Amino acid sequence: MRDELYAELVKVDRGTGQLLSRARIGMLALGAGRLPLVNPAAFRFGGGAVWMTTSRHATKLALARRDPRAAFLVEDEERAVVLQGQLETFDPRSLDSQLRATLEGPGFAWNLAGYALKNVSYIGGYLLDLASIPAEWWPHNRALLRLRVERVRQLRTDRALLEPLGTGARLAAVPAEAARSLEGAVGYLCWPTPRGLTLAPAGWSPEGDDVLLQLPPSVGRGPSAASPCALVVERHHPYRATRMVGACLRGHLAEESVGGLRLAVEQVTWWRGFKVRTQTVRRPSGSLS
């Protein structure tokens, strides 16, 4: 009941509120200088906001402090919802964060408890794998992210149109072991708009180091050629973060002659569990056009 009341604050319909309550993982998009960055995140929706936790050493925490504008996508088999707004950070070791949390009143503690309850399976997974999890991701080193939602957009998922594009395809710029795990995985494209970053489900197919893209018709106009974009391809485990595999390919769009889109990849970040690596893709001069 509380989540339905919170959903009304940001004009989310009942079905979307149920989707946000049901889903456990969403895609968080952040500005990262020249190119956006997208990461999966466990979350809870409440009080007109998306609640997440991360390591205080994580890149996304530093990015959120530098530029709080962000977007978050959640989907099921039929539709996706994109939430845009401003990120706030709360570090339990910071006196300023402690004061701000206290001034929030009981609603703040209620949402933290709700986050823990919703993600209890992931907490159990952390305990199972604690010996192999880097210390910077242990509970005492975690911080809170809250995305205050300002705008909501709904899309039809159209996965029946998107999935065949990526079946059996491997990402050339990702190490073979991770690329094999990501064959046919779901993709999400992020790009800038005048109102901030946005996201949409995307079909994808590698073409050398580049990636051909297909967006659902419900996106409408979509990104324009030369837009800085990020494509995240990810497989998550129901409760063990150490078994999640994904890659974020960042670059600029080039329009194909048939009207499709090609992401000219310039940088790739890939992860398996808590092991994260980033590499630059060397491109011939003039290959972005």
Stockholm file with secondary structure:
# STOCKHOLM 1.0

chainA/1-289         MRDELYAELVKVDRGTGQLLSRARIGMLALGAGRLPLVNPAAFRFGGGAVWMTTSRHATKLALARRDPRAAFLVEDEERAVVLQGQLETFDPRSLDSQLRATLEGPGFAWNLAGYALKNVSYIGGYLLDLASIPAEWWPHNRALLRLRVERVRQLRTDRALLEPLGTGARLAAVPAEAARSLEGAVGYLCWPTPRGLTLAPAGWSPEGDDVLLQLPPSVGRGPSAASPCALVVERHHPYRATRMVGACLRGHLAEESVGGLRLAVEQVTWWRGFKVRTQTVRRPSGSLS
#=GR chainA/1-289 SS CHHHHHHHHTTCCHHHHHHHHHCCEEEEEECCTTSCEEEEEECEEETTEEEEEEETTCHHHHHHHHCCEEEEEEECSSEEEEEEEEEEEECTTCHHHHHHHHHHCHHHHHHHHHHHHHTHHHHHHHHHTGGGSCGGGSGGGEEEEEEEEEEEEEEECCHHHHHHHHTTCCCTTSCHHHHHHTTTCEEEEEEEETTEEEEEEEEEEEETTEEEEECCGGGTTCCCTTCEEEEEEEECCSSCGGGCEEEEEEEEEEECTTSCEEEEEEEEEEEETTEEEEEECCCCTTTTC
#=GC SS_cons         CHHHHHHHHTTCCHHHHHHHHHCCEEEEEECCTTSCEEEEEECEEETTEEEEEEETTCHHHHHHHHCCEEEEEEECSSEEEEEEEEEEEECTTCHHHHHHHHHHCHHHHHHHHHHHHHTHHHHHHHHHTGGGSCGGGSGGGEEEEEEEEEEEEEEECCHHHHHHHHTTCCCTTSCHHHHHHTTTCEEEEEEEETTEEEEEEEEEEEETTEEEEECCGGGTTCCCTTCEEEEEEEECCSSCGGGCEEEEEEEEEEECTTSCEEEEEEEEEEEETTEEEEEECCCCTTTTC
//
